[in-house]
Structures are given as structure tokens and as C-alpha cells.
Amino acid sequence: MVAADSDLKGFPGQSIPNPKPCLSFWQRTTRAYPLLNANREATVPDTCEYIIIGSGIAGALTAYQLVESGVKGDDIVVLEAREAAGGASSRNAGHVRPDAFRGFTHYARLHGPEQARKIVANERVVLERVDEFVKKNNVQCDFNLTTTFDVCLSKEFAELEAASFEAYKNAGGDVSHVRFYSGDEAKEKTGISQAFAAYEWPAGSSHPAKLAQWLLSEIVAQGVGLFTHCPALSVENVAQPDDVVSSSNLWKVSTPRGSVTAPRVIHCTNAHLGFLLPRLAKHVLPNRAQAHALTPSPAFSAEKALTNTFSLRYGLTHFYSLIQRKGDGTMILGSSRSNPALGDEPTRPNVDDSFYSEKVMNDALRQFHEVFPEYSQDGNVHGEGFQHAWTGIVAMTPDHVPFVGEVPSLPGQYICAGFNAHGMARIFTCAPGVVKLILGGKWEETGLPECFQLTTERLKKFSDS
């Protein structure tokens, strides 16, 4: 379906998710998931110990880690505004792709070189954890550990990439896993004749909806209450008889199907964070991203299928991502949120994922055919070529790193959100990290970069800038 933008009022993140979003490729291929509409008509319980808002990978993994840490499943309620894992987790482009060095210079300007090095290094840890988790638990999510290419399609970006590589290495960053190719070697390795240079390092791809759904199935089997189509409408403090002397807090979360009260609430709502936490609305900018599914032509079928993933980059904010699924061969082509050829269409703040942009789609397909001219639409038989397009809402923060930790001045409320369109390279350390904090651990125990922590000082820095 193609439609016009909704007229969104105020801060775009101050809304609940659209109840009628478009379906992604991942969602179209998992319609038989039995918990898709779990407890759709059920009333929420009056009380519990932990309320998790959001059933994507962040929320599901947070619940999973709580149970693994000894919390009883019956003490946890997960609220989801749409179908199970109906948000960004099931709408991404399928990459599990850590940054190996590219973002270092940008992060260093914002957080200093030490934190920048930790940010990049943390993403490599995430890939290792996803790989270990999937293998250990035999998660059937089509995870494919391979390598990825950063392909420099302009001389300017090749120079920028080289500078970031050297800066990261000189700051003590480990680049032993990165291979560099230039000129003809880059063209040969990537199969892309326009390549000025290319960098290769370990990465993966997956079926993100299947990963989220596996996690949800596991926690429900342990007694966790999953309530779909049940948006959290408000979070209010509940006064207690001894509230003058007590340091404990109770929070009442209201939904269309009753209210549930708990001492701990964990916000895993990513781009919609500002709806329940208005103080953060101006610090979380929702953007609509878009991806496309293609059925390969003979040039990319059978033994000619791509075995690596790609980031096809003209610049830092102008790029296209590409994976080819190992099982069925489907190619997933993602578009960057910013593109000089498209004006402000893909970057305008928006939380409406009910439609896709034909303008973005046509640009992505045109660029894909330029980079891979052997992929020809002209000779395609019926069923080959473009299949489907969809959108998902990503959450950008002012300093380009997630919000993790307890909400300042709201004891008992926690956040694991704001992944800056990079959730699959961050959630598998951020969710376990927030669980450590919820259970009384110190920040140092999370292993996360200090700049991820949500603090009053960090928020003040945004306000002063």
C-alpha cells in the first residue's frame, strides 16, 4: 500500500505505535506463529513484579535474561501495542552487522576517543554473543555467520573510511579481523566494478522476526504473561501508605484492558519512548526506514548466490545494505534514511509505518541495478525481481548511542531503547546490561560503554546543546 504521510502533531515519538502497520517480508513469512496475537482479548493482571513494555528483541531478551537470572516467569508481564514483535525488530533489513571502525571518528567527536573505541568494540562482542546464543539454543532464525563488505563507491568516502580506520587503529582499536582491498582487488573481491576500495570483516544475517518469536516462546513457556494488541497508555506513580518513609515505588501502567501495577517498569519501546516518558520525547527522534525483498534472477541464483553481506556506500549517510538469504535466496535491499537524491522524504521524523515510499523504492532498485548490472529486470520471468517493500521506525538519539539504565528521578523505571538504527549490533549486550542494573548491579558489571548510561548529566548536555 502506498499513501501520504500522516499529519503528526508535536514530537513524533509521542504516540503509540500505529495499530495497522504494513507487514514486512519477515512478518509475511511467519503468519503461523502461534503467539502472534497472544492474550489479545485478556484482561491484564492487577499486579506483578516486572512490567516490560515492548515485545521486540530488546523486550523479549530482557524478559529472557530476567528469567535466566532467577526471576519467576509469573512475576513478569510483557505489554505489546501490536502483534507479537510487531515493531522495528521484525522490520529491519536482516543484518547482524557490527561496525568494525567506521563510526570511530564520529563517536570520538561526541564522546572522546576512549568511549568511541568501547562503542565499536562492543558491537563486535554483540555478534559473538548472537552467534553463541543461536548455536547454544539451536534457535531456528536462519542465522548465517559470514563476512560483510563495506564497499566505497566514491573517492570521497574511500578517503573518509581510510581516515577512520587509521584513527581507530591508532587509538588502540583492534582491526586484526578487518581486511582491506583497493583498486582492482576491491572490484574482484566484491564483484562491483565501481568499487574504489572495500573492507571486509565478520558479520551475519538472520530472520529477525523468528529470533524475536523464539525468545517470546521461551519466556511464555516459563510463565511470562505476553499481552498483544495491548498498548501501555500511561505510567503513574502509586502513592503508598508509608510513602513518606519508604524508598520503594509502585508504578501503575494503564492499558485498554485494565491496569497492572509493579515496582519495576522497563521501557523497550525504542522510537515511541517519548509517549510514556515525555521528558525524553525531544531526545528520541523517530525516523522511517525502508527495505525491499527481491527474488533473484539467474545471475544471483544457485551457485551464483551471494555469500557475503554488503554495505554499498556513497557516503556516511547515503548507502544501501544488501543480504541474500542462505535458505531461499531472497535478497533484502535496505535504503539509508538520508539520500541527497530524495530530499527530506526518508529522513522526516515520522512514526507511521503503514506504508512505503515509491520514491525510495525506485531509487533503491535503480542503484541496485547500477551496482549489479548483471541483475537485469528485462529478462526476468514471472516471479523474479521485486517482491515487496516495507517500512520500520528507527530511533535516533542526539549522541548516537542507546539509552540504557534507570530513568533519572523515576526510581524503578528503566530503559533499554534508542538504538540509532543499529539494534541488531547492540541489543544483545544492552538487554543483559539493563537486567544487571534492575537486579541491583553496578554499571561496571554491565560491560557497556559508560556513554550508554542514561543519566541526568547526559540529558542536560542535550538540553544545553
N, C-alpha and C positions, 0 to 999 in steps of 0.2 A: 504494500500500500504506500502511495506517495501522497503527502499532504503538506500543508503550510505549517509554519511554526505556531505554537500556541502563544498567546499573549500572556506571558508570565509576569506576575507583579512582584515588587520588592526584590529581595535577594532570591535568586533562582533556587537555591538549596532549601528554602523554607517551604517545602511542600512534601507530602507523602508521595511515594512512587506512583506513577500513572497506573491505574488498575487494568488498563488494556494496552499493554506494550506489544510491539511486534515480536515475533519469535525469531530467535537466531537459528543458524544451522544446527548448533548443539542442542537446542531445545526441540527442534523439529525431529531430531533423531533419538529422543528419549521420552516420547509421549506416553510410553507404557510404564514409566517409573511409578510404583505403587503408592509412594508417599507424596506424589506431586501436589495433591490437594488435602494433605493430612489435616484432620480436625477442622475442616472448612466451616462446619456449622456448630462446632462445640463451643461451649462457654469456657472461658479461661478460669483456672483455679483462683481462689481468693488470695492465696499466699504461696510463696516458695522462697528459696534462699538466693537464687540467682536468676535474673531475667536477662536474656540475650536478645537484643533487637537486631534482626537481620539474619537470614539463613544462608548467606553466601559462604564462600570458603572461609572467610575470616570468622564469621559467627559459628559455623559448624565446627571449625578446628578449635576455636576457643572452648566450645562445649566439650569436644572430644578430649582436649587436654585437661579440663577440669575433672572429668570422669577418670582419666588416666592417673590424675593426682590424688584420687581417693574420694572425690565428691560423689555423693549418691546421685544417680541419674534422675530420681524422683524429685530432687531438690532444684532442678533446672527447668526453666521454661524458655523456649525459643519462639519469638514472635516474628512472623514474616508478612509483609504487606501484600504479597502476591503469591504465586505458586512457589513451591519449594525451590530455593536457589534461583529466584526469578530475576535477580538484578545483574550487576556487572560481571559477576563470576561466571555466569552462563552465556555471556555476550562478548567475551574477548576474542582475540584472533588466534588463540591456541598456543601461543608461545609460552615457554617457561625459560626465559632468556635473561640471564644476569648481564649487567653492564660490566665489562672487563676493565675499562679505563676511561671511556669516552666522557662520562659526566664529571670526571675528577676536577677539571679546571673550573667548571660552573659551580660545583659544590664547594670548592675551596674559596671562591669569592664570597659565598654565603655563610660558610661555617668554619672556614680555616682549613689548612691542609691536613691536619691530623684527623679531624672529623670526616673530611672528604675521603680520605683513604679508608676509614672504617665503613663508610657508606658503601663504597664499591666492593670492599672485601666481604661485607655482609651478604651481598647478592650472590656471590659465589657459594657461600655457605647454604643459602636457600636452595640452590639447585641440588647440592649434595643431599640436603635433607629430604627434598621431594623424591629424589631417586631412591634413597634409602627407605623412605616411608612406603612408597608404592611397592617396592620389591618385598619388604618385610611383611606387608599385609596383603600381598597379592591383589592390589587394587586394580580392577579392570577398567582403567580410564585411558587406554590407548597411549600410555606414556612412552615416548621414544627418546632415549638419550642419544644425542648425536653431537654435531658441531654446527655452529652458525657462522655466517659471513656478514660482516659489516662491509658493504660494497660502496666505495666512494665514487659517486657518479659526477662529481665536479672537482675541478682542480682546487677550488677554494676549500671544499670540505676535506679533501685529502690533506691539505696543509693544516687545517684545524685539528683533524684526527691525529696527525703526526705529533702536533704540539701537545695534545692531551696525553698521548702515550708517553712521551718523554717526561712530562711533568709528573705523571703518576709514578713512573719508574724512579725518577729522581727523589720523590717523596717517600720512597721505601715500599711502594706498592709492588706486589708480586705479579709479574707479567710472564712468568715461565710457561704458562699454559696458552699464551697467545702467539699465533703465527702471523707473520706479515708477508704480504705479496705486493709487488708493484709492477707496473707496466704489463708486458706480455704475460708474465707469470700470473698476475691477478686475473687477466682475461681468461687464461687457460683454466685456472683453478675454479673460477666461479661460472664459467661459461657465458660471461657477459662481456661483449665486445667494447662497451662504453666505460668499463671499469678503469679508473686511474690507479686505484690501489684497493686492497682488501685486507681485512684482519679476520682471523678465524679463531674461535675458542669454543669450549664445551657449552652446550645448551640443550634444551629439549623442547618437545611439544606434547600436548595432551588433549584429551576431550574434557574441557573444564567442567561441563555440567555433570559428567559421570564421576569426576573426582568429588565435587560438592555433594552429589547424591549418595556416594558411598559413605562419606562422613556422616551425613544425616541418617542414613540407615543404621549405622553403627551406634550413634547416640540414642536413637529412638529404641533400639533393641536393649539399651541399658536403662531405659525408663525415662529418658528426657521427653518432655512434652513439647511437640512441634505443632504450632498453630499457624496454618497458612491462611492467606486472604484475611489477615487479622492485623491491620496496621496499628502501631503504637501512636496514639493521638496526643498524649501529654504525659509528662513525668512530674509528679508533685511530691513535695515533702509531706510526710505524715507526722503530725505532732504526737508525741508520746507523753504519758503522764509524768514521767521523770525527765523530760527533755532538758530541764534546766541543769541537771547534774550528769546526764548521760551523754557519752560521746558517740553512741550508736545512732544510726539514722535508718529510717524506713522510707522507701520510695514507692508511691502508687503509680502504676502505669495503666492508663485508661485505653481501652480498645472498643471497637464496636460491639464486642461480645463480652463485656464486663471488664472489671479492673482486677489487676493482680499486684500484690504488694510484696516487696522484698527488700532486704538491706543492701543488696548489690545489684546494680544495673550496668550492663556492658553494651555500649553503643557500637555496633558493627554496621552502620548504615552508610558509610562512605560518602557519596555525593549528597545524600539527604541529611547529613549531620545537623545542619542548621535548623531543621524543623523542630526537633526536640530540644536543641541547645542553641537558642537564638544568639547567644553571645558569641558563638563560633560561626554564625552564618556568613559574615564578611570575610572569614578566614578559610572558607572552603568553597572553591569555585567549581561548579559542575560544568562539564563540557560534554557534548555529544560526540562520540567517536563512531566510526563506521567500518564494517568489514564485509567481505564478499566471498561466496563459495563458487568455485569453478570446477566443472568436470573436465579433466584433462583431455586434450587432443592426443593423437598417437605420438606426437613429439615428446610428451611427458607421461607416457603410459608404460606399463610393464617394466622392462629393464632400463627404460629411459626416465623413470620416475626420479624426482629429486630426493636425495638422501640427506641433504643439509637444509637448514632453515636460513632465511635471508632477512637482512635489513637493507633495503635499497635506498641510499641516502644521497640527496642533493644538498642537504644542509641539516643543521641541528633540529629544526622543526619542520622540515619538508622531506618526508620519507615514506616508504611503503614497506610493510612487512609481508613475508611470504613463508608459509609452510606447506608441505604436501603430506597428507596423512598416509601413514605406512599401510594401513589396512585396506581402505577403499580407494586411495589415490586422490581423494578430493583435495583441491588446492584452496587454501584460505589466504586471501589477499586483504590486508589491512591498510587503511589510509591514515596518515598523520592528521592530527587535529588542525594543524596550521599548514596552509598551502598558498603560496603567492598567487597562483593562478585562479584561486577560488574566492578571493576577498575574505570577508569575515564569516562566510557561511558556516564552516565546520567549527569555528572557534567561539562563536557567540555563546555566552553562558545559557545553558538550557538543560532542563531535566526531562524533556519529552522524548522518550524512546519508542514512540508508537509508529514511527515512520522512518524512511531513509531518504537520502538526498540523491536524486538522479544526477545532479551536477557532480557530486563527489564520486558517484559510481562511474560515470563516463570518464572522468579524469583518471581514476584508478585503472580502468580497463585500457585506456589509451596508453598510459605509462607502462603498463604491464606488457602490452604488445610491442612497445618500442624497445624495452629492455630484453624481451624474449621474442624476437620476430618470428621464430620458428613456431610459436603458438599462434596459429592463424585461425581466425573466425571463418574465413572464406570457405575452407574445405570441410568444415565440421558437419558431421551427420547429426540428425535429430538426437538431442540428449547430451551432446558435447557442448562445452563452453559455459557461459554464465548460467548459474543456478539460482542464486538467492543473495539478497543484501539485507543487512540489519544494522541496528544501532545499539549502543550501550552508553551509559553515562559514567564518565570517569570523574574523579575528584582531585582537584589541584589545590595545593596549599601554597602560601606565599613564599616559603623557603624550600619547597620542592621535596620535602620528606614527610613521612606519615606522622599522625598524631597517635601516640601510644601512652597510656597511663591513666592515673586518676585525674578527674576534672578538677581544676583548682576551685576551692570553696564549695565543692559539692561532694563531700566525703561519701564513698560508697558507689559513686558513678564513675565508670571507666570508659575509655575509648580505645578502639583498635580500628582506625579508618584513615582516610586521606592518603591514598596510595599513589597518587600522581600518575595514573595510567600504567602503573608498574607493579600491580598487586601480586602477580604470579612470581615475581622476583623478590617479594618482601613478606608476604603473609606467613610463610612457614617459619619465620623467626619472630615476627611481631605478635602473632597469636599466642605462641607458647610464652613469649615475654610478658604479655599483659596478664596471663594466668599466674605467673610467678608473683606479680605485684598484687593481684587480687588476693592471693593466699598469704600475703604478708611478707613477701620477699623484698629485697632491696634492688634498686635499679642495676647495680653492678652484677647481680645474678642473672639478669636477662641476656647479657652478652650483646645487647643492641647498642648502636652508636648513641651517645648522650644526646645528640641533637634531635632524636626521635621523641624524646620525652616531652609530654605536654606540661608546661609549667607557666606560671604567671609571668615570669620574665620573658619567656618566648612569645606569649601573646602580646605583651606590652611592646616588644620590639616591632611586631607587625603594626600595632596602632601608632607607634611613633614614626614609622617609615612613610 
